[in-house]
Amino acid sequence: MDWVKIIHILCVMGWMTSIFAVPRALIYWKREHARLGEFGPLGDLTIRLYRFSAGLAVIALITGLGLAQYWQWAPWIHLKIALVALLALHYVWTGKLVMRARRGEFRESDLFLRIFNEISVVGVIAILWVVVAKPF
């Protein structure tokens, strides 16, 4: 079971990289698009990062469900899964922003994207608290 935990943690770390980096990259991509007037290298990098992390998220989900089964679905796991589901919705929303940006549509302000980015940080802190504290 230790290998499952290791794989889970590694994949979560990779997924978190995207969750934290892509909204910030959208800010810089928006500026690059305004400067170049076209799709540039930052857009390509942002799309690749988002897509790569999707696979990591799937592996994290599978290993996480395996761990939940191993821990006999302890009550705190239900809260963790609910918080992870909210983070996954944030990730899907980020994907919609990326696909719109790919078409050259940048509707959100830099401020919105910064706040959007920080929401994920709060979500991750909540998940970490549940995992460490196991409140029930």
MARRODO-258650 format. One line per field, with one value per atom (N, C-alpha, C): residue number from 1; residue in three letters; chain; atom name; z, y, x. Coordinates in steps of 0.02 Angstrom, whole numbers, padded with zeros to 5 digits, always signed. Layout:
% residues N
resi <- [NUM/...]
resn <- [ALA/...]
chain <- [A/...]
name <- [CA/...]
Z <- [Z/...]
Y <- [Y/...]
X <- [X/...]
This chain:
% residues 136
resi <- [1/1/1/2/2/2/3/3/3/4/4/4/5/5/5/6/6/6/7/7/7/8/8/8/9/9/9/10/10/10/11/11/11/12/12/12/13/13/13/14/14/14/15/15/15/16/16/16/17/17/17/18/18/18/19/19/19/20/20/20/21/21/21/22/22/22/23/23/23/24/24/24/25/25/25/26/26/26/27/27/27/28/28/28/29/29/29/30/30/30/31/31/31/32/32/32/33/33/33/34/34/34/35/35/35/36/36/36/37/37/37/38/38/38/39/39/39/40/40/40/41/41/41/42/42/42/43/43/43/44/44/44/45/45/45/46/46/46/47/47/47/48/48/48/49/49/49/50/50/50/51/51/51/52/52/52/53/53/53/54/54/54/55/55/55/56/56/56/57/57/57/58/58/58/59/59/59/60/60/60/61/61/61/62/62/62/63/63/63/64/64/64/65/65/65/66/66/66/67/67/67/68/68/68/69/69/69/70/70/70/71/71/71/72/72/72/73/73/73/74/74/74/75/75/75/76/76/76/77/77/77/78/78/78/79/79/79/80/80/80/81/81/81/82/82/82/83/83/83/84/84/84/85/85/85/86/86/86/87/87/87/88/88/88/89/89/89/90/90/90/91/91/91/92/92/92/93/93/93/94/94/94/95/95/95/96/96/96/97/97/97/98/98/98/99/99/99/100/100/100/101/101/101/102/102/102/103/103/103/104/104/104/105/105/105/106/106/106/107/107/107/108/108/108/109/109/109/110/110/110/111/111/111/112/112/112/113/113/113/114/114/114/115/115/115/116/116/116/117/117/117/118/118/118/119/119/119/120/120/120/121/121/121/122/122/122/123/123/123/124/124/124/125/125/125/126/126/126/127/127/127/128/128/128/129/129/129/130/130/130/131/131/131/132/132/132/133/133/133/134/134/134/135/135/135/136/136/136]
resn <- [MET/MET/MET/ASP/ASP/ASP/TRP/TRP/TRP/VAL/VAL/VAL/LYS/LYS/LYS/ILE/ILE/ILE/ILE/ILE/ILE/HIS/HIS/HIS/ILE/ILE/ILE/LEU/LEU/LEU/CYS/CYS/CYS/VAL/VAL/VAL/MET/MET/MET/GLY/GLY/GLY/TRP/TRP/TRP/MET/MET/MET/THR/THR/THR/SER/SER/SER/ILE/ILE/ILE/PHE/PHE/PHE/ALA/ALA/ALA/VAL/VAL/VAL/PRO/PRO/PRO/ARG/ARG/ARG/ALA/ALA/ALA/LEU/LEU/LEU/ILE/ILE/ILE/TYR/TYR/TYR/TRP/TRP/TRP/LYS/LYS/LYS/ARG/ARG/ARG/GLU/GLU/GLU/HIS/HIS/HIS/ALA/ALA/ALA/ARG/ARG/ARG/LEU/LEU/LEU/GLY/GLY/GLY/GLU/GLU/GLU/PHE/PHE/PHE/GLY/GLY/GLY/PRO/PRO/PRO/LEU/LEU/LEU/GLY/GLY/GLY/ASP/ASP/ASP/LEU/LEU/LEU/THR/THR/THR/ILE/ILE/ILE/ARG/ARG/ARG/LEU/LEU/LEU/TYR/TYR/TYR/ARG/ARG/ARG/PHE/PHE/PHE/SER/SER/SER/ALA/ALA/ALA/GLY/GLY/GLY/LEU/LEU/LEU/ALA/ALA/ALA/VAL/VAL/VAL/ILE/ILE/ILE/ALA/ALA/ALA/LEU/LEU/LEU/ILE/ILE/ILE/THR/THR/THR/GLY/GLY/GLY/LEU/LEU/LEU/GLY/GLY/GLY/LEU/LEU/LEU/ALA/ALA/ALA/GLN/GLN/GLN/TYR/TYR/TYR/TRP/TRP/TRP/GLN/GLN/GLN/TRP/TRP/TRP/ALA/ALA/ALA/PRO/PRO/PRO/TRP/TRP/TRP/ILE/ILE/ILE/HIS/HIS/HIS/LEU/LEU/LEU/LYS/LYS/LYS/ILE/ILE/ILE/ALA/ALA/ALA/LEU/LEU/LEU/VAL/VAL/VAL/ALA/ALA/ALA/LEU/LEU/LEU/LEU/LEU/LEU/ALA/ALA/ALA/LEU/LEU/LEU/HIS/HIS/HIS/TYR/TYR/TYR/VAL/VAL/VAL/TRP/TRP/TRP/THR/THR/THR/GLY/GLY/GLY/LYS/LYS/LYS/LEU/LEU/LEU/VAL/VAL/VAL/MET/MET/MET/ARG/ARG/ARG/ALA/ALA/ALA/ARG/ARG/ARG/ARG/ARG/ARG/GLY/GLY/GLY/GLU/GLU/GLU/PHE/PHE/PHE/ARG/ARG/ARG/GLU/GLU/GLU/SER/SER/SER/ASP/ASP/ASP/LEU/LEU/LEU/PHE/PHE/PHE/LEU/LEU/LEU/ARG/ARG/ARG/ILE/ILE/ILE/PHE/PHE/PHE/ASN/ASN/ASN/GLU/GLU/GLU/ILE/ILE/ILE/SER/SER/SER/VAL/VAL/VAL/VAL/VAL/VAL/GLY/GLY/GLY/VAL/VAL/VAL/ILE/ILE/ILE/ALA/ALA/ALA/ILE/ILE/ILE/LEU/LEU/LEU/TRP/TRP/TRP/VAL/VAL/VAL/VAL/VAL/VAL/VAL/VAL/VAL/ALA/ALA/ALA/LYS/LYS/LYS/PRO/PRO/PRO/PHE/PHE/PHE]
chain <- [A/A/A/A/A/A/A/A/A/A/A/A/A/A/A/A/A/A/A/A/A/A/A/A/A/A/A/A/A/A/A/A/A/A/A/A/A/A/A/A/A/A/A/A/A/A/A/A/A/A/A/A/A/A/A/A/A/A/A/A/A/A/A/A/A/A/A/A/A/A/A/A/A/A/A/A/A/A/A/A/A/A/A/A/A/A/A/A/A/A/A/A/A/A/A/A/A/A/A/A/A/A/A/A/A/A/A/A/A/A/A/A/A/A/A/A/A/A/A/A/A/A/A/A/A/A/A/A/A/A/A/A/A/A/A/A/A/A/A/A/A/A/A/A/A/A/A/A/A/A/A/A/A/A/A/A/A/A/A/A/A/A/A/A/A/A/A/A/A/A/A/A/A/A/A/A/A/A/A/A/A/A/A/A/A/A/A/A/A/A/A/A/A/A/A/A/A/A/A/A/A/A/A/A/A/A/A/A/A/A/A/A/A/A/A/A/A/A/A/A/A/A/A/A/A/A/A/A/A/A/A/A/A/A/A/A/A/A/A/A/A/A/A/A/A/A/A/A/A/A/A/A/A/A/A/A/A/A/A/A/A/A/A/A/A/A/A/A/A/A/A/A/A/A/A/A/A/A/A/A/A/A/A/A/A/A/A/A/A/A/A/A/A/A/A/A/A/A/A/A/A/A/A/A/A/A/A/A/A/A/A/A/A/A/A/A/A/A/A/A/A/A/A/A/A/A/A/A/A/A/A/A/A/A/A/A/A/A/A/A/A/A/A/A/A/A/A/A/A/A/A/A/A/A/A/A/A/A/A/A/A/A/A/A/A/A/A/A/A/A/A/A/A/A/A/A/A/A/A/A/A/A/A/A/A/A/A/A/A/A/A/A/A/A/A/A/A/A/A/A/A/A/A/A/A/A/A/A]
name <- [N/CA/C/N/CA/C/N/CA/C/N/CA/C/N/CA/C/N/CA/C/N/CA/C/N/CA/C/N/CA/C/N/CA/C/N/CA/C/N/CA/C/N/CA/C/N/CA/C/N/CA/C/N/CA/C/N/CA/C/N/CA/C/N/CA/C/N/CA/C/N/CA/C/N/CA/C/N/CA/C/N/CA/C/N/CA/C/N/CA/C/N/CA/C/N/CA/C/N/CA/C/N/CA/C/N/CA/C/N/CA/C/N/CA/C/N/CA/C/N/CA/C/N/CA/C/N/CA/C/N/CA/C/N/CA/C/N/CA/C/N/CA/C/N/CA/C/N/CA/C/N/CA/C/N/CA/C/N/CA/C/N/CA/C/N/CA/C/N/CA/C/N/CA/C/N/CA/C/N/CA/C/N/CA/C/N/CA/C/N/CA/C/N/CA/C/N/CA/C/N/CA/C/N/CA/C/N/CA/C/N/CA/C/N/CA/C/N/CA/C/N/CA/C/N/CA/C/N/CA/C/N/CA/C/N/CA/C/N/CA/C/N/CA/C/N/CA/C/N/CA/C/N/CA/C/N/CA/C/N/CA/C/N/CA/C/N/CA/C/N/CA/C/N/CA/C/N/CA/C/N/CA/C/N/CA/C/N/CA/C/N/CA/C/N/CA/C/N/CA/C/N/CA/C/N/CA/C/N/CA/C/N/CA/C/N/CA/C/N/CA/C/N/CA/C/N/CA/C/N/CA/C/N/CA/C/N/CA/C/N/CA/C/N/CA/C/N/CA/C/N/CA/C/N/CA/C/N/CA/C/N/CA/C/N/CA/C/N/CA/C/N/CA/C/N/CA/C/N/CA/C/N/CA/C/N/CA/C/N/CA/C/N/CA/C/N/CA/C/N/CA/C/N/CA/C/N/CA/C/N/CA/C/N/CA/C/N/CA/C/N/CA/C/N/CA/C/N/CA/C/N/CA/C/N/CA/C/N/CA/C/N/CA/C/N/CA/C/N/CA/C/N/CA/C/N/CA/C/N/CA/C/N/CA/C/N/CA/C/N/CA/C/N/CA/C]
Z <- [+00000/+00000/+00000/+00023/+00022/-00049/-00098/-00167/-00193/-00173/-00194/-00165/-00102/-00071/-00108/-00124/-00159/-00227/-00264/-00330/-00323/-00273/-00262/-00247/-00202/-00184/-00244/-00281/-00340/-00392/-00405/-00454/-00430/-00365/-00337/-00344/-00329/-00335/-00407/-00456/-00526/-00545/-00522/-00536/-00504/-00442/-00408/-00444/-00474/-00513/-00566/-00601/-00652/-00623/-00569/-00538/-00516/-00492/-00471/-00529/-00578/-00631/-00689/-00708/-00769/-00763/-00709/-00705/-00708/-00677/-00681/-00752/-00785/-00854/-00901/-00885/-00927/-00926/-00869/-00865/-00915/-00913/-00957/-01030/-01041/-01109/-01138/-01096/-01117/-01138/-01099/-01116/-01180/-01187/-01247/-01308/-01302/-01358/-01378/-01328/-01342/-01378/-01359/-01389/-01460/-01469/-01533/-01581/-01552/-01593/-01621/-01592/-01615/-01560/-01575/-01529/-01526/-01466/-01458/-01419/-01404/-01370/-01299/-01265/-01197/-01198/-01249/-01255/-01264/-01306/-01317/-01252/-01216/-01153/-01102/-01099/-01052/-01069/-01133/-01154/-01138/-01152/-01139/-01064/-01023/-00950/-00926/-00951/-00930/-00950/-01012/-01037/-01000/-00988/-00954/-00883/-00850/-00781/-00777/-00830/-00829/-00818/-00850/-00840/-00769/-00741/-00671/-00624/-00640/-00598/-00599/-00656/-00660/-00618/-00623/-00583/-00509/-00491/-00420/-00396/-00438/-00420/-00408/-00454/-00448/-00386/-00376/-00316/-00252/-00255/-00197/-00177/-00227/-00212/-00185/-00210/-00182/-00109/-00094/-00024/+00020/-00007/+00031/+00048/+00000/+00012/+00066/+00060/+00108/+00179/+00185/+00250/+00269/+00232/+00246/+00248/+00204/+00195/+00262/+00297/+00361/+00348/+00398/+00389/+00359/+00379/+00353/+00278/+00252/+00180/+00139/+00165/+00129/+00121/+00174/+00170/+00120/+00122/+00075/+00004/-00010/-00078/-00100/-00055/-00072/-00090/-00051/-00065/-00129/-00141/-00204/-00263/-00255/-00309/-00325/-00273/-00285/-00322/-00303/-00336/-00409/-00420/-00489/-00531/-00501/-00537/-00555/-00509/-00523/-00582/-00583/-00637/-00705/-00704/-00766/-00789/-00743/-00761/-00791/-00762/-00789/-00861/-00873/-00941/-00990/-00968/-01011/-01027/-00977/-00989/-01039/-01033/-01079/-01150/-01158/-01225/-01257/-01216/-01243/-01263/-01220/-01236/-01300/-01311/-01373/-01435/-01427/-01483/-01484/-01438/-01435/-01395/-01354/-01312/-01240/-01219/-01151/-01118/-01088/-01059/-00987/-00950/-00879/-00869/-00819/-00803/-00767/-00764/-00726/-00653/-00625/-00555/-00544/-00589/-00583/-00583/-00630/-00635/-00574/-00545/-00483/-00425/-00418/-00365/-00378/-00440/-00460/-00441/-00451/-00433/-00358/-00319/-00246/-00217/-00249/-00225/-00221/-00272/-00271/-00213/-00195/-00138/-00073/-00064/-00005/-00005/-00063/-00069/-00050/-00073/-00058/+00016/+00046/+00118/+00157/+00136/+00169/+00163/+00104/+00094/+00137/+00138/+00179/+00253/+00275/+00345/+00361/+00316/+00327/+00330/+00284/+00281/+00343/+00366/+00423/+00489/+00497/+00561/+00569/+00513/+00515/+00569/+00557/+00609/+00635/+00600/+00625/+00592]
Y <- [-00060/+00000/+00063/+00057/+00116/+00142/+00097/+00119/+00156/+00134/+00168/+00239/+00246/+00312/+00357/+00328/+00367/+00390/+00345/+00363/+00416/+00407/+00456/+00525/+00528/+00593/+00625/+00585/+00613/+00640/+00603/+00626/+00687/+00688/+00747/+00808/+00799/+00854/+00881/+00836/+00857/+00893/+00867/+00899/+00968/+00973/+01038/+01089/+01066/+01112/+01146/+01108/+01137/+01181/+01158/+01197/+01266/+01268/+01332/+01372/+01339/+01374/+01397/+01358/+01374/+01440/+01453/+01518/+01577/+01569/+01622/+01627/+01570/+01570/+01604/+01598/+01631/+01707/+01734/+01806/+01825/+01788/+01803/+01788/+01736/+01718/+01774/+01801/+01857/+01917/+01932/+01988/+01974/+01912/+01893/+01899/+01876/+01879/+01951/+01995/+02066/+02096/+02075/+02102/+02075/+02009/+01977/+01979/+01981/+01978/+01909/+01858/+01790/+01740/+01677/+01622/+01616/+01622/+01619/+01558/+01554/+01495/+01486/+01539/+01532/+01496/+01508/+01473/+01398/+01381/+01310/+01277/+01310/+01283/+01274/+01323/+01320/+01261/+01253/+01197/+01130/+01124/+01061/+01045/+01096/+01086/+01062/+01094/+01076/+01003/+00986/+00919/+00865/+00878/+00830/+00816/+00870/+00862/+00825/+00824/+00787/+00713/+00686/+00616/+00603/+00649/+00642/+00643/+00685/+00689/+00623/+00591/+00527/+00474/+00472/+00424/+00439/+00503/+00523/+00501/+00508/+00488/+00412/+00374/+00301/+00277/+00303/+00282/+00307/+00367/+00394/+00351/+00328/+00284/+00217/+00194/+00132/+00141/+00198/+00213/+00220/+00251/+00257/+00188/+00143/+00075/+00041/+00051/+00022/+00047/+00111/+00141/+00133/+00090/+00071/+00132/+00179/+00238/+00272/+00287/+00324/+00389/+00414/+00474/+00534/+00546/+00604/+00598/+00537/+00527/+00557/+00552/+00580/+00656/+00689/+00761/+00776/+00736/+00747/+00740/+00689/+00677/+00736/+00761/+00819/+00879/+00891/+00948/+00938/+00876/+00862/+00871/+00852/+00863/+00937/+00979/+01052/+01076/+01050/+01068/+01044/+00986/+00959/+01005/+01031/+01079/+01142/+01164/+01221/+01206/+01145/+01123/+01122/+01097/+01095/+01167/+01211/+01281/+01311/+01295/+01318/+01293/+01231/+01203/+01241/+01262/+01303/+01370/+01399/+01462/+01451/+01395/+01380/+01370/+01334/+01323/+01388/+01431/+01497/+01537/+01536/+01573/+01546/+01482/+01452/+01482/+01502/+01534/+01610/+01634/+01705/+01746/+01712/+01747/+01751/+01811/+01822/+01870/+01844/+01885/+01907/+01866/+01879/+01929/+01969/+02018/+01983/+02017/+01990/+01981/+02027/+02022/+01960/+01948/+01889/+01826/+01822/+01763/+01754/+01808/+01803/+01776/+01803/+01779/+01706/+01691/+01622/+01575/+01596/+01557/+01545/+01597/+01591/+01547/+01542/+01498/+01426/+01407/+01338/+01327/+01379/+01373/+01360/+01396/+01386/+01315/+01292/+01223/+01171/+01180/+01132/+01134/+01192/+01197/+01159/+01166/+01131/+01055/+01032/+00961/+00936/+00972/+00952/+00949/+00997/+00997/+00934/+00916/+00856/+00794/+00789/+00730/+00725/+00780/+00779/+00773/+00813/+00816/+00758/+00733/+00680/+00698/+00752/+00780/+00734/+00682/+00633/+00567]
X <- [+00041/+00000/+00043/+00105/+00149/+00160/+00166/+00176/+00115/+00057/-00005/-00005/+00014/+00018/+00068/+00126/+00178/+00153/+00123/+00096/+00042/-00001/-00055/-00026/+00022/+00051/+00087/+00124/+00159/+00110/+00057/+00008/-00031/-00046/-00079/-00034/+00031/+00078/+00080/+00080/+00080/+00016/-00040/-00104/-00107/-00082/-00082/-00039/+00016/+00058/+00016/-00024/-00067/-00121/-00152/-00205/-00180/-00118/-00089/-00060/-00032/+00005/-00038/-00088/-00125/-00164/-00201/-00234/-00185/-00127/-00076/-00049/-00038/-00014/-00064/-00128/-00179/-00170/-00148/-00136/-00081/-00026/+00030/+00014/-00024/-00045/-00089/-00133/-00177/-00134/-00083/-00039/+00001/+00025/+00062/+00017/-00045/-00092/-00106/-00113/-00124/-00064/-00005/+00057/+00068/+00058/+00072/+00013/-00048/-00107/-00122/-00089/-00100/-00080/-00091/-00074/+00001/+00030/+00102/+00125/+00190/+00217/+00191/+00173/+00147/+00079/+00040/-00024/-00014/+00034/+00049/+00072/+00115/+00139/+00082/+00037/-00019/-00065/-00080/-00123/-00090/-00026/+00009/+00011/+00022/+00023/-00046/-00098/-00166/-00182/-00167/-00182/-00141/-00078/-00035/-00062/-00082/-00105/-00171/-00210/-00273/-00260/-00209/-00191/-00169/-00132/-00110/-00170/-00219/-00279/-00317/-00320/-00355/-00319/-00252/-00214/-00222/-00221/-00231/-00300/-00350/-00417/-00421/-00393/-00396/-00359/-00298/-00261/-00294/-00323/-00358/-00419/-00455/-00512/-00488/-00432/-00402/-00383/-00354/-00336/-00398/-00450/-00512/-00540/-00537/-00560/-00516/-00451/-00404/-00419/-00436/-00451/-00525/-00559/-00629/-00675/-00664/-00706/-00719/-00665/-00670/-00709/-00745/-00786/-00749/-00687/-00651/-00639/-00637/-00625/-00683/-00743/-00801/-00794/-00770/-00758/-00702/-00649/-00594/-00619/-00658/-00683/-00727/-00768/-00810/-00768/-00715/-00671/-00632/-00610/-00575/-00623/-00685/-00735/-00742/-00742/-00745/-00683/-00626/-00563/-00564/-00594/-00599/-00645/-00698/-00741/-00701/-00660/-00616/-00570/-00544/-00500/-00537/-00598/-00638/-00652/-00669/-00681/-00617/-00560/-00496/-00489/-00507/-00503/-00546/-00605/-00648/-00615/-00583/-00546/-00489/-00455/-00399/-00425/-00480/-00507/-00532/-00562/-00582/-00521/-00469/-00408/-00377/-00382/-00355/-00388/-00451/-00487/-00474/-00433/-00417/-00466/-00507/-00556/-00530/-00515/-00491/-00540/-00592/-00645/-00629/-00594/-00582/-00525/-00533/-00480/-00423/-00366/-00309/-00328/-00366/-00387/-00430/-00478/-00520/-00477/-00430/-00388/-00343/-00321/-00281/-00323/-00383/-00428/-00447/-00462/-00479/-00423/-00362/-00303/-00299/-00313/-00307/-00362/-00418/-00472/-00446/-00407/-00381/-00333/-00296/-00250/-00289/-00343/-00385/-00413/-00435/-00460/-00409/-00348/-00295/-00278/-00276/-00263/-00318/-00380/-00435/-00426/-00408/-00397/-00340/-00285/-00228/-00247/-00286/-00307/-00348/-00394/-00435/-00391/-00343/-00299/-00256/-00229/-00184/-00222/-00275/-00311/-00361/-00386/-00437/-00490/-00528/-00571/-00626/-00642/-00691/-00682]
